[in-house]
Amino acid sequence: MWNKNERQGNIDQAKGRVKQAVGTLTRDDRLKVDGQVDEAVGKVEATVGRTRRKVGDAIARVGKAVKR
């Protein structure tokens, strides 16, 4: 299940792709760059979220193994 960082990162990536497309259609270079930045930030945030989730899952598995 996604955590808030993964979810927000995916939203930011989508927002960035939309901005880039609109910037291309309107020939607005600034909007295209804003979209690229949003997409990059979203990728980082999603990666951080995925990493946090995996670390949390690993800790939970270790905790269960210790209880046995």
Helices and strands as residue ranges (DSSP letters): H 4-26, H 29-67
